[in-house]
């Protein structure tokens, strides 16, 4: 395996893409990149909900996040794992594009486990965020996040854990 390999891992919130991306990067000795709305919210000293509300009205929020993560990926000569909702679409020169898929119920339960909260409220918030993200990505980039069929590897994250997902990705990397 080349040390300058670029791996893009995407999935909706709660699929495990951030955790899996970290685990893959660590296992391969690659740089982990995950600049997201949460990252931007932290930089600006606001909560995620505020950034999402801004993004709904101002396309520059998405463009800033997406441009910065691709710049970070291209700014490294030691290879990287980019984990984000749009990684497989935005990092077009990725050597491996992985999409993690899970049901809305699985994703909501994982978010509650990670962050706490009421399952019904988290499920409703996540469903609305998915709807808004999908519409924005279509409008801004003409990207249909429901079509990830071009990914090199699509993993059903409903029934396997993050280590098992990582192992599947690492096995696939051996063939690159």
SERO-4910 file (N, C-alpha, C, O; in steps of 0.05 Angstrom, whole numbers):
BEGIN
 pado doro    nc1    nc2    nc3   cac1   cac2   cac3    cc1    cc2    cc3    oc1    oc2    oc3
  Unk    A     17    -24      0      0      0      0     17     25      0     37     27     15
  Unk    A     10     44    -17     24     69    -18     17     86      7     -6     86     16
  Unk    A     36    101     17     31    118     40     16    143     33      6    157     51
  Unk    A     15    150      7      0    175      0    -28    169    -11    -40    185    -25
  Unk    A    -39    146     -3    -66    138    -11    -86    157      2    -82    167     24
  Unk    A   -107    163    -13   -129    179     -3   -154    162     -3   -162    150    -23
  Unk    A   -167    161     21   -191    146     25   -213    165     33   -209    181     51
  Unk    A   -236    163     20   -259    180     27   -281    161     38   -288    141     26
  Unk    A   -291    169     61   -312    153     75   -336    172     81   -333    192     94
  Unk    A   -359    164     71   -383    180     74   -405    163     86   -404    138     86
  Unk    A   -425    177     97   -449    164    108   -464    186    122   -453    206    130
  Unk    A   -490    182    126   -506    201    140   -499    200    170   -486    181    179
  Unk    A   -508    220    184   -503    222    213   -512    196    227   -534    187    223
  Unk    A   -495    185    244   -501    162    259   -493    136    246   -497    114    257
  Unk    A   -481    137    222   -472    113    209   -444    103    219   -437     80    214
  Unk    A   -430    121    232   -404    114    243   -381    123    226   -358    114    230
  Unk    A   -386    139    205   -365    147    187   -342    162    200   -319    158    192
  Unk    A   -347    179    220   -326    193    234   -308    174    250   -284    175    247
  Unk    A   -321    157    265   -305    138    282   -290    119    264   -266    114    269
  Unk    A   -303    108    244   -290     89    226   -267    103    211   -245     91    208
  Unk    A   -271    128    202   -250    142    188   -225    146    206   -203    142    197
  Unk    A   -230    152    232   -208    155    251   -193    128    254   -169    127    254
  Unk    A   -209    107    256   -197     80    261   -181     71    236   -159     60    240
  Unk    A   -191     76    213   -176     69    188   -151     85    186   -129     75    180
  Unk    A   -153    111    191   -129    129    189   -108    119    209    -84    118    202
  Unk    A   -116    114    233    -97    105    253    -84     78    245    -60     75    248
  Unk    A   -100     59    236    -89     33    228    -69     35    205    -50     19    204
  Unk    A    -74     54    187    -56     57    164    -35     78    167    -18     82    149
  Unk    A    -35     92    189    -16    113    193    -20    137    175     -1    151    167
  Unk    A    -45    143    169    -52    165    151    -65    188    167    -74    184    190
  Unk    A    -65    211    156    -77    234    169   -107    232    168   -119    225    147
  Unk    A   -120    237    190   -150    237    191   -160    266    187   -150    284    200
  Unk    A   -178    269    168   -190    295    162   -220    293    165   -233    276    153
  Unk    A   -231    311    181   -260    311    186   -268    340    193   -275    345    217
  Unk    A   -268    357    174   -277    385    179   -307    386    171   -313    383    148
  Unk    A   -324    391    191   -353    389    186   -367    414    197   -355    433    206
  Unk    A   -394    414    195   -410    435    206   -404    438    236   -403    460    247
  Unk    A   -400    415    250   -393    416    278   -367    430    283   -364    446    301
  Unk    A   -347    425    265   -321    439    268   -325    469    264   -313    484    279
  Unk    A   -340    476    244   -344    505    238   -359    518    261   -353    540    269
  Unk    A   -379    504    272   -394    514    295   -375    519    319   -377    540    332
  Unk    A   -357    500    324   -338    504    346   -320    528    341   -315    544    358
  Unk    A   -310    531    316   -293    553    309   -307    580    314   -295    599    323
  Unk    A   -333    581    307   -348    605    309   -361    609    336   -373    630    341
  Unk    A   -358    590    354   -369    592    381   -399    591    382   -412    604    399
  Unk    A   -411    575    364   -440    572    364   -446    542    364   -429    525    361
  Unk    A   -472    535    368   -479    507    369   -486    497    340   -489    513    322
  Unk    A   -488    471    338   -493    459    312   -519    469    300   -520    474    276
  Unk    A   -539    471    316   -566    480    306   -563    508    292   -576    512    272
  Unk    A   -547    526    304   -544    552    293   -530    551    265   -538    564    246
  Unk    A   -509    534    263   -496    531    237   -514    519    217   -514    527    193
  Unk    A   -530    500    225   -549    487    206   -570    508    196   -578    508    173
  Unk    A   -579    525    214   -598    546    207   -585    566    187   -597    574    168
  Unk    A   -560    573    192   -545    591    174   -542    577    146   -546    590    126
  Unk    A   -534    552    147   -529    537    122   -555    535    105   -554    535     81
  Unk    A   -578    534    118   -603    532    104   -608    557     88   -623    557     68
  Unk    A   -597    580     96   -601    606     83   -577    616     67   -580    633     50
  Unk    A   -553    604     72   -529    615     61   -511    592     51   -499    578     67
  Unk    A   -510    589     24   -495    567     12   -465    569     18   -450    550     15
  Unk    A   -455    593     25   -427    596     30   -418    579     54   -394    572     56
  Unk    A   -436    572     72   -429    556     95   -420    528     85   -399    518     93
  Unk    A   -437    516     68   -430    490     57   -404    492     41   -386    475     44
  Unk    A   -402    512     24   -379    515      7   -353    517     23   -332    507     16
  Unk    A   -355    532     46   -331    535     63   -323    509     75   -299    501     74
  Unk    A   -342    494     86   -335    468     98   -324    449     77   -303    436     82
  Unk    A   -337    447     54   -329    428     34   -302    435     21   -285    418     16
  Unk    A   -298    461     16   -273    470      5   -250    465     24   -228    456     16
  Unk    A   -254    471     49   -233    468     69   -225    438     72   -201    432     75
  Unk    A   -245    420     72   -237    392     76   -222    381     52   -203    366     55
  Unk    A   -230    389     28   -215    380      4   -187    392      4   -168    379     -4
  Unk    A   -184    418     11   -158    430     13   -140    415     33   -117    411     28
  Unk    A   -152    408     56   -137    393     76   -127    366     64   -105    358     69
  Unk    A   -145    353     49   -138    327     38   -116    330     17    -98    313     15
  Unk    A   -117    351      1    -97    355    -19    -71    367     -8    -50    367    -21
  Unk    A    -73    378     16    -50    392     28    -31    373     43    -12    381     56
  Unk    A    -37    347     42    -20    328     55     -6    310     35    -19    301     16
  Unk    A     19    304     39     33    286     21     38    259     34     53    243     23
  Unk    A     25    255     57     28    229     71      3    212     69      1    192     82
  Unk    A    -16    221     52    -41    206     50    -60    214     72    -53    227     91
  Unk    A    -85    207     68   -106    215     87   -131    198     85   -135    184     65
  Unk    A   -147    200    106   -174    190    106   -192    213    111   -191    226    132
  Unk    A   -209    220     92   -228    242     94   -255    230    101   -266    214     85
  Unk    A   -265    237    124   -291    227    132   -311    249    134   -308    267    151
  Unk    A   -331    249    117   -352    269    118   -376    260    101   -374    241     86
  Unk    A   -398    274    104   -422    266     88   -417    266     58   -427    249     44
  Unk    A   -401    286     49   -396    288     20   -369    279     11   -361    284    -12
  Unk    A   -354    266     28   -326    259     22   -324    244     -5   -306    251    -21
  Unk    A   -341    224     -9   -338    208    -34   -346    224    -59   -337    217    -81
  Unk    A   -361    245    -56   -368    262    -79   -347    284    -83   -340    291   -105
  Unk    A   -336    295    -61   -319    318    -62   -290    311    -67   -276    326    -81
  Unk    A   -280    289    -56   -252    281    -60   -251    262    -85   -249    238    -82
  Unk    A   -253    275   -108   -257    259   -132   -233    242   -139   -236    221   -153
  Unk    A   -209    249   -129   -185    233   -135   -179    213   -113   -157    202   -112
  Unk    A   -199    207    -96   -195    187    -75   -188    160    -88   -200    152   -108
  Unk    A   -170    145    -75   -163    119    -85   -183     98    -77   -186     77    -90
  Unk    A   -198    104    -56   -220     86    -47   -242    103    -36   -238    120    -19
  Unk    A   -266     99    -46   -290    113    -37   -309     93    -23   -317     73    -35
  Unk    A   -314     99      2   -330     80     19   -355     95     28   -354    117     38
  Unk    A   -378     81     25   -403     92     36   -414     74     57   -417     50     52
  Unk    A   -420     85     81   -432     70    102   -462     76    103   -470     99    103
  Unk    A   -478     55    103   -507     58    102   -519     45    127   -511     24    136
  Unk    A   -540     59    138   -554     48    160   -582     60    160   -587     81    150
  Unk    A   -601     45    172   -629     54    173   -631     79    191   -615     84    208
  Unk    A   -652     95    187   -657    118    204   -659    110    234   -651    125    251
  Unk    A   -671     87    239   -674     78    267   -647     71    280   -642     79    302
  Unk    A   -630     57    265   -604     51    275   -588     76    280   -575     79    301
  Unk    A   -589     95    261   -574    120    263   -583    136    287   -567    146    302
  Unk    A   -609    139    291   -620    154    313   -611    142    340   -604    156    358
  Unk    A   -613    115    342   -605    102    367   -575    106    373   -567    110    396
  Unk    A   -558    106    352   -530    111    356   -524    139    365   -507    144    381
  Unk    A   -539    158    353   -535    186    361   -543    190    390   -530    204    405
  Unk    A   -566    178    398   -574    180    426   -553    168    444   -547    179    465
  Unk    A   -542    145    436   -521    132    452   -496    150    455   -484    150    476
  Unk    A   -490    164    433   -466    181    432   -470    207    447   -453    216    462
  Unk    A   -494    220    443   -498    247    452   -519    250    474   -522    271    486
  Unk    A   -535    228    478   -557    230    497   -581    242    483   -581    248    459
  Unk    A   -603    246    498   -627    257    487   -649    237    485   -646    214    491
  Unk    A   -671    247    474   -696    231    471   -695    219    443   -691    233    423
  Unk    A   -699    193    441   -698    179    416   -717    190    395   -709    194    372
  Unk    A   -742    196    402   -761    206    383   -752    234    372   -755    240    349
  Unk    A   -743    251    391   -734    278    383   -709    276    365   -707    291    345
  Unk    A   -690    259    372   -666    256    356   -673    245    328   -662    253    308
  Unk    A   -691    225    327   -699    214    302   -712    235    284   -707    236    260
  Unk    A   -729    252    296   -743    273    280   -722    294    271   -723    302    248
  Unk    A   -704    302    288   -683    321    281   -665    310    259   -659    325    240
  Unk    A   -658    285    261   -640    272    241   -654    270    215   -642    275    194
  Unk    A   -679    262    215   -695    260    190   -697    287    176   -694    289    152
  Unk    A   -702    308    191   -704    335    180   -677    344    170   -675    357    149
  Unk    A   -656    338    184   -629    346    175   -623    331    149   -612    344    131
  Unk    A   -629    306    147   -624    291    123   -639    304     99   -628    307     77
  Unk    A   -664    311    104   -680    323     83   -668    350     74   -665    355     50
  Unk    A   -660    367     93   -648    393     86   -621    389     72   -616    403     53
  Unk    A   -605    371     83   -579    366     70   -582    357     41   -568    367     23
  Unk    A   -600    338     37   -604    328     10   -612    350     -9   -601    352    -31
  Unk    A   -631    367     -1   -640    389    -18   -618    409    -23   -614    418    -45
  Unk    A   -602    415     -2   -580    434     -6   -558    424    -24   -549    438    -42
  Unk    A   -551    399    -21   -530    387    -37   -538    385    -67   -522    389    -85
  Unk    A   -564    380    -71   -574    380    -99   -573    409   -110   -564    413   -133
  Unk    A   -581    428    -94   -582    456   -104   -554    467   -108   -549    479   -128
  Unk    A   -536    463    -89   -510    475    -90   -491    461   -110   -478    474   -126
  Unk    A   -491    434   -108   -471    419   -123   -482    400   -144   -468    387   -159
  Unk    A   -509    398   -145   -522    378   -162   -513    349   -154   -510    332   -171
  Unk    A   -510    345   -128   -503    319   -117   -528    307   -104   -541    319    -87
  Unk    A   -535    283   -113   -557    268   -101   -545    248    -82   -535    227    -90
  Unk    A   -547    254    -56   -535    237    -36   -550    210    -32   -541    193    -17
  Unk    A   -572    207    -46   -586    181    -46   -573    163    -67   -579    139    -67
  Unk    A   -556    173    -84   -543    157   -104   -513    155    -98   -497    173   -105
  Unk    A   -505    134    -85   -477    129    -78   -468    104    -91   -448     91    -82
  Unk    A   -482     96   -112   -476     71   -126   -448     70   -138   -437     49   -143
  Unk    A   -436     93   -142   -409     95   -154   -387     89   -133   -364     86   -141
  Unk    A   -394     87   -108   -374     82    -87   -361     55    -93   -373     37   -103
  Unk    A   -335     53    -86   -320     28    -89   -329      7    -70   -328    -17    -76
  Unk    A   -339     16    -47   -347     -3    -26   -371      9    -11   -369     31     -1
  Unk    A   -393     -6    -10   -416      3      5   -420    -18     27   -423    -42     22
  Unk    A   -421     -8     52   -422    -25     75   -448    -20     90   -455      2     97
  Unk    A   -463    -42     95   -487    -41    112   -478    -39    141   -469    -59    152
  Unk    A   -481    -16    153   -472    -11    180   -493    -17    201   -490    -11    224
  Unk    A   -515    -30    193   -537    -36    211   -530    -58    231   -537    -57    254
  Unk    A   -515    -78    221   -512   -102    237   -483   -109    245   -478   -129    258
  Unk    A   -465    -92    237   -437    -97    244   -426    -72    259   -435    -50    254
  Unk    A   -406    -77    276   -395    -55    292   -373    -40    277   -365    -48    255
  Unk    A   -364    -19    289   -344     -2    276   -317    -17    271   -304    -12    251
  Unk    A   -309    -34    289   -285    -50    284   -288    -68    260   -270    -71    244
  Unk    A   -311    -81    257   -316    -98    234   -316    -82    208   -306    -91    188
  Unk    A   -328    -59    209   -328    -41    185   -300    -33    178   -292    -34    155
  Unk    A   -284    -26    198   -256    -18    194   -241    -41    182   -226    -37    163
  Unk    A   -245    -65    192   -231    -89    181   -238    -94    152   -220   -101    136
  Unk    A   -263    -90    144   -271    -93    116   -256    -73     99   -247    -80     77
  Unk    A   -255    -48    108   -241    -27     93   -211    -33     91   -200    -31     69
  Unk    A   -199    -41    113   -171    -47    112   -164    -70     93   -144    -70     80
  Unk    A   -182    -90     93   -178   -113     74   -179   -103     45   -164   -111     28
  Unk    A   -198    -85     40   -201    -74     12   -176    -57      5   -168    -58    -18
  Unk    A   -165    -43     24   -141    -26     19   -118    -43     10   -101    -34     -6
  Unk    A   -116    -67     20    -94    -85     12    -93    -90    -18    -72    -94    -29
  Unk    A   -116    -88    -31   -117    -93    -60   -111    -68    -77   -111    -70   -101
  Unk    A   -106    -46    -64   -100    -21    -79    -71    -19    -85    -62      0    -97
***
